[in-house]
């Protein structure tokens, strides 16, 4: 007999199959949510890498500027005290 004819065994199988299907659908929804979260994380990681790159560029530019200013100050001090300038190593 089948589930339509009222066999309890078939009804239990149908309920078990339906439960498994519900579990599978729940897992698929979780996977979809995880995909969305992964995309957000990837976007945030890219933004952070871009920010770090910009900050590194600014640090490099400022370091170059500091070296230039130090040279200018050293030249002025050397002229003031009459000491000859030595080359940087």
N, C-alpha and C positions, 0 to 999 in steps of 0.2 A: 504494500500500500504506500501511497505517497502522502505528502503534506496536505494535499487537498482532500484526501479521503479521511483525514483525521488521525493518521498514525503519529503517536507522540514522538517516536524516534526521529521521524522526518522533520517534525516541528522543531525538535531540539537542534537538529543539524542546521536547519534554516536560521534559527536564532543565533547559533554559534557562528555561522557564516556571516550573518549580519553584524555581529559583534566584531568579528575580525575585520570586516569591511570598514566599520566605524573607526577601529584602531588605525587601520591603514590611512584612512582619510585624515585623521587627527595628526598622524605623523607627516603626511604630505603638507598639511597646513603649517606645521612646525618648520618643515624644510623651507617652505616659501618665506616664512618669517626670517629664518636664518639667512636666506639669500638676500633679503632686503637689508638685514643688519650687516652682512658682509659687504654689500655695495656701499653702505654708509661708512663703514670702517675704512674701506679702500679710498673713498673720497676724502675722508678726514686725514688719512695717512698721506695722500698726495698733497693736500693743502699744507700739512705740517712740513713735508719735505720742501715745498716751495718757500714756505716761511723761513725755514732754516737756511736755505740757499740765499735768500735775500739778506738775512742777517749776516751770514758769512761774507757776502759781498760788501756789506757796509763795514764790517769789522776790518776787512782787507783794505778798503779805501781809507778808513780812519787810521789804520796802522801806517799806511804810506804817508798820510798827512802828518802824523806825529813825527815820523823820521824826517820829513822835509822841514818841519818847524824846528826840530832839534838842530838840524844842520844850520838853519838860519840863525838861531840863537847862538850857536857855537861860533859862527863866523863873526857875529857882532861882538861877542865877548873877546875873541882873538884880536879883532881890530882895536878894541878898547884898551886892551892890555899890551898890545904890540907883540903878541906871541904868534909864531908861524903855525899855520894849520897843518895837521897831519892827516893823511888819508885814512879813511875807515878801513878796517880789516876786511 
